[in-house]
């Protein structure tokens, strides 16, 4: 028991002595530490304000694509009407929220964005041309007759340039994340040293991907709706013609002899045509109305939550942050350097 107390007392005394020695060392080297800290702080401030900042353009949106409830109600209505809803209900999971993340990184969408026009301060131009101007590539491209235009077919060299730009954008500038796996919120961030370019590229990319997504998601139901609309219009015309024929036959024999059965045959055939076309038209109208509801339900709702606005957030620290982090960094480095120098002298 006494031995344990001695060990504890010795350890505590040793620790206190070492702390005293450490503070004595700091006191003896305070001039060097202060000078080194100020130097590091000055270097931190200079580095923060001289280094070109990176700007962050971020768009957040929520994708409402849960149409299972609407499809269930539509199936019930279709069943009551005696219609098979599987012909117009698309229950596939094409382009769900997880797939859209890869869609934003795809070559097709990034290429389409680079070949889109943007309203920049120096005029309206293709985004790829603005990127070349920012990176001082315009003169080199013009010298090699590499001219990007919206309507022309890209040659091999132009495709190579675009592929290089796409690869760099995907690796260094573009970040697509989902804050939580339980939500349908998606964040699309684009980082660049040019504030204007970051904002416009982010907006164009989001617009292109969302447009493609909406068209793809409602493509099948849209085709089905157009087919039913054409069939309905066609049957309507046939029904109108059959009604006209029936009326003309009825007028042609105003005083029909009941004993002459053969004279009734054309009228009866016309009546059958009218009844058959009426039944077909009624069925097509049901299908058409249900297809309209299905098409509306299959069209996803993309609600933008946050858009990039000027001034964009950037990587540059504020003055207060620079002073705080610079002081801590300077003090820590100064103490470590003085300890290393002291140890080196002892050795």
C-alpha positions in Angstrom: 0.0 0.0 0.0 2.8 2.4 0.9 4.7 1.4 -2.3 1.6 2.4 -4.4 1.4 5.7 -2.6 5.0 6.4 -3.3 4.6 5.5 -7.0 1.6 7.8 -7.3 3.4 10.6 -5.5 6.5 10.1 -7.6 4.5 10.1 -10.9 2.5 13.2 -9.9 5.6 15.0 -8.8 7.4 14.0 -12.0 4.5 15.3 -14.1 4.4 18.6 -12.3 8.1 19.0 -12.7 7.9 18.3 -16.4 5.1 20.9 -16.8 7.2 23.5 -14.9 10.2 22.7 -17.1 8.0 23.1 -20.2 6.6 26.5 -19.2 10.1 27.6 -18.2 11.3 26.6 -21.6 8.4 28.6 -23.2 9.2 31.6 -21.1 12.9 31.5 -22.1 12.0 31.2 -25.7 9.0 33.6 -25.7 10.7 36.2 -28.0 11.4 33.5 -30.7 8.0 32.0 -30.3 6.2 35.3 -30.7 8.3 36.3 -33.7 7.7 32.9 -35.4 4.0 33.0 -34.6 3.7 36.5 -36.2 5.6 35.2 -39.3 3.3 32.2 -39.7 0.3 34.4 -39.1 1.5 36.9 -41.8 2.1 34.0 -44.2 -1.3 32.5 -43.5 -3.1 35.9 -44.2 -1.0 36.4 -47.4 -1.7 32.9 -48.6 -5.4 33.2 -47.9 -5.8 36.5 -49.8 -3.3 36.0 -52.6 -4.5 32.4 -53.5 -7.3 32.4 -56.0 -10.4 31.2 -54.2 -12.6 28.3 -55.5 -16.3 29.2 -55.8 -19.1 26.7 -54.9 -22.3 26.7 -56.9 -24.9 24.4 -55.4 -28.4 23.4 -56.4 -30.7 21.4 -54.1 -34.0 19.8 -55.3 -36.5 17.3 -54.1 -37.8 14.6 -56.5 -41.4 13.6 -55.9 -41.8 10.4 -57.9 -43.9 8.4 -55.5 -47.0 7.7 -57.7 -47.9 4.4 -56.1 -50.9 5.9 -54.4 -52.2 7.5 -57.5 -51.6 4.4 -59.5 -53.6 2.3 -56.9 -56.5 4.6 -57.2 -56.3 4.6 -61.0 -56.2 0.8 -61.0 -59.4 0.6 -58.9 -61.2 3.0 -61.3 -59.9 1.0 -64.3 -61.1 -2.3 -62.8 -64.6 -0.9 -62.2 -64.7 0.2 -65.8 -63.6 -3.2 -66.9 -60.2 -2.1 -68.2 -56.9 -3.7 -67.7 -54.6 -0.9 -66.3 -51.4 -2.7 -67.1 -51.5 -1.4 -70.6 -50.9 2.2 -69.6 -49.4 2.1 -66.1 -45.7 2.1 -66.1 -44.6 0.7 -62.8 -40.9 0.4 -63.7 -38.2 1.9 -61.5 -36.4 3.6 -64.3 -34.4 6.6 -63.3 -35.0 6.6 -59.6 -33.1 9.1 -57.3 -30.0 6.8 -57.1 -29.8 6.6 -60.9 -30.0 10.3 -61.4 -26.7 10.7 -59.6 -25.0 8.7 -62.3 -27.0 10.6 -64.9 -25.5 13.9 -63.7 -22.0 12.4 -64.1 -22.7 10.9 -67.5 -20.8 11.9 -70.6 -23.9 12.7 -72.5 -25.3 15.2 -70.0 -21.9 16.9 -69.4 -21.3 17.1 -73.2 -24.7 18.6 -73.7 -24.0 21.2 -71.0 -20.7 22.1 -72.5 -22.4 22.6 -75.9 -25.1 24.8 -74.3 -25.2 28.6 -74.6 -24.7 30.7 -71.5 -25.3 34.4 -70.9 -21.9 35.6 -69.6 -20.9 39.1 -68.8 -18.8 39.2 -72.0 -21.7 38.0 -74.2 -23.7 34.9 -75.0 -21.5 31.9 -76.0 -21.1 28.2 -75.7 -20.0 27.1 -72.3 -17.1 25.1 -73.8 -15.8 28.3 -75.5 -16.1 30.2 -72.2 -14.1 27.5 -70.5 -11.4 27.7 -73.1 -11.3 31.4 -72.7 -10.9 31.1 -68.9 -8.1 28.5 -69.3 -6.4 30.6 -72.0 -7.0 27.8 -74.6 -8.8 29.9 -77.2 -5.7 31.0 -79.1 -4.4 27.4 -79.2 -7.8 26.1 -80.4 -8.1 28.8 -83.1 -4.6 28.1 -84.3 -5.5 24.4 -84.6 -8.9 25.3 -86.2 -10.8 23.9 -83.3 -14.1 25.9 -83.4 -17.1 24.8 -81.4 -20.5 25.7 -82.7 -23.9 24.5 -81.5 -25.2 23.1 -84.8 -22.1 21.6 -86.4 -21.1 18.0 -86.2 -18.1 17.5 -84.0 -14.9 16.1 -85.6 -12.5 13.7 -83.9 -10.3 16.5 -82.4 -13.3 18.4 -81.0 -14.6 15.2 -79.4 -11.2 14.5 -77.9 -11.1 18.0 -76.4 -14.6 17.6 -74.9 -13.8 14.2 -73.5 -10.7 15.6 -71.7 -12.8 18.5 -70.3 -15.5 16.1 -69.2 -13.0 13.8 -67.4 -11.5 16.8 -65.5 -14.9 18.2 -64.6 -16.1 14.9 -63.3 -13.0 14.3 -61.2 -12.3 17.8 -59.9 -15.3 20.1 -60.2 -18.6 18.1 -60.0 -20.0 16.6 -56.8 -23.4 15.0 -56.7 -24.6 13.8 -53.3 -27.7 12.7 -51.4 -27.8 14.1 -47.8 -29.7 11.0 -46.5 -30.7 7.7 -48.0 -34.2 8.1 -46.5 -35.0 11.3 -48.5 -35.3 12.2 -52.2 -33.3 15.4 -51.9 -30.3 15.7 -54.2 -27.4 18.2 -54.0 -25.6 19.1 -57.2 -22.4 21.1 -56.6 -20.0 22.6 -59.1 -16.7 24.1 -58.0 -14.6 26.4 -60.1 -12.2 29.3 -59.7 -14.4 31.5 -61.9 -17.6 32.5 -60.0 -19.7 33.3 -63.1 -18.7 30.1 -64.9 -19.5 28.0 -61.8 -23.0 29.4 -61.4 -24.0 29.1 -65.1 -22.5 25.6 -65.6 -24.4 24.4 -62.5 -27.7 25.9 -63.7 -27.4 24.5 -67.2 -26.4 21.0 -66.0 -29.4 20.8 -63.7 -31.8 22.1 -66.4 -30.5 19.6 -69.0 -30.6 16.6 -66.7 -34.0 17.4 -65.2 -35.5 17.9 -68.7 -34.1 14.6 -69.9 -35.4 12.8 -66.8 -38.9 14.2 -67.1 -39.1 13.3 -70.8 -37.7 9.8 -70.2 -40.0 9.1 -67.3 -43.2 10.1 -69.1 -42.1 8.8 -72.6 -44.1 5.6 -72.6 -47.3 7.0 -71.2 -47.0 9.9 -73.6 -46.8 7.5 -76.6 -49.8 5.6 -75.3 -51.8 8.8 -74.8 -51.0 10.0 -78.4 -52.1 6.6 -79.8 -55.3 6.6 -77.9 -56.0 10.2 -78.9 -55.6 9.4 -82.6 -57.7 6.2 -82.4 -60.4 8.1 -80.6 -60.5 10.9 -83.2 -60.5 8.3 -86.0 -63.5 6.4 -84.5 -65.3 9.6 -83.8 -65.1 10.5 -87.5 -66.3 7.0 -88.5 -69.2 7.3 -86.0 -70.2 10.6 -87.4 -70.1 9.2 -91.0 -72.2 6.2 -90.0 -74.8 8.5 -88.3 -74.9 10.6 -91.5 -75.5 7.4 -93.6 -78.2 6.2 -91.2 -80.0 9.6 -91.5 -79.8 9.6 -95.3 -81.2 6.1 -95.5 -84.0 7.0 -93.1 -84.9 10.0 -95.3 -84.8 8.0 -98.5 -87.7 5.7 -97.5 -90.2 7.9 -95.7 -93.2 5.6 -96.2 -91.7 2.2 -96.0 -94.1 -0.8 -96.7 -93.8 -3.1 -93.7 -94.1 -6.1 -95.9 -91.0 -5.3 -98.0 -88.3 -6.6 -95.6 -85.4 -6.3 -98.1 -85.8 -2.5 -98.2 -85.0 -2.4 -94.4 -81.7 -4.2 -94.8 -79.5 -1.1 -95.6 -81.1 0.8 -92.8 -80.6 -2.0 -90.3 -76.9 -2.4 -91.4 -76.4 1.3 -90.9 -78.0 1.0 -87.5 -75.6 -1.8 -86.5 -72.6 0.3 -87.6 -73.8 3.2 -85.5 -74.3 1.0 -82.5 -70.9 -0.8 -82.9 -69.0 2.5 -83.5 -70.7 4.0 -80.5 -69.6 1.2 -78.2 -66.1 1.3 -79.5 -66.0 5.1 -79.1 -67.2 4.9 -75.5 -64.5 2.3 -74.7 -61.8 4.5 -76.2 -63.0 7.5 -74.3 -62.6 5.6 -71.1 -59.1 4.4 -72.1 -58.2 8.0 -73.1 -59.3 9.6 -69.9 -57.5 7.0 -67.8 -54.4 7.4 -70.0 -54.4 11.1 -69.3 -54.5 10.5 -65.6 -51.7 7.9 -65.9 -49.6 10.4 -67.9 -50.0 13.1 -65.3 -49.1 10.7 -62.5 -46.0 9.4 -64.4 -44.6 12.9 -64.9 -42.3 13.5 -61.9 -42.3 16.7 -59.9 -38.9 18.2 -59.5 -39.0 21.0 -56.9 -36.0 23.3 -56.6 -35.1 24.1 -53.0 -31.9 26.1 -53.3 -30.4 27.8 -56.4 -26.9 29.3 -56.7 -27.0 33.0 -56.2 -24.3 35.7 -56.2 -22.1 36.0 -54.3 -21.2 32.4 -54.2 -19.6 30.7 -51.3 -15.9 30.4 -51.7 -12.9 28.7 -50.1 -11.4 32.0 -48.9 -11.4 32.4 -45.1 -12.9 35.5 -43.4 -10.5 37.9 -41.7 -11.6 36.7 -38.2 -11.2 33.0 -39.3 -7.8 33.8 -40.8 -6.6 35.5 -37.6 -7.9 32.7 -35.4 -6.5 29.7 -37.4 -3.3 31.6 -38.3 -2.6 32.3 -34.6 -3.2 28.7 -33.5 -1.1 27.4 -36.4 1.6 29.9 -35.8 1.8 29.2 -32.1 1.8 25.4 -32.5 4.5 25.4 -35.2 6.6 27.9 -33.3 6.6 25.8 -30.1 7.4 22.6 -32.1 10.2 24.2 -34.0 11.8 25.6 -30.8 11.6 22.2 -29.1 13.2 20.6 -32.1 16.0 23.2 -32.1 16.5 22.8 -28.3 16.7 19.0 -28.7 19.1 19.4 -31.6 21.5 21.6 -29.5 21.4 19.1 -26.6 22.4 16.3 -29.0 
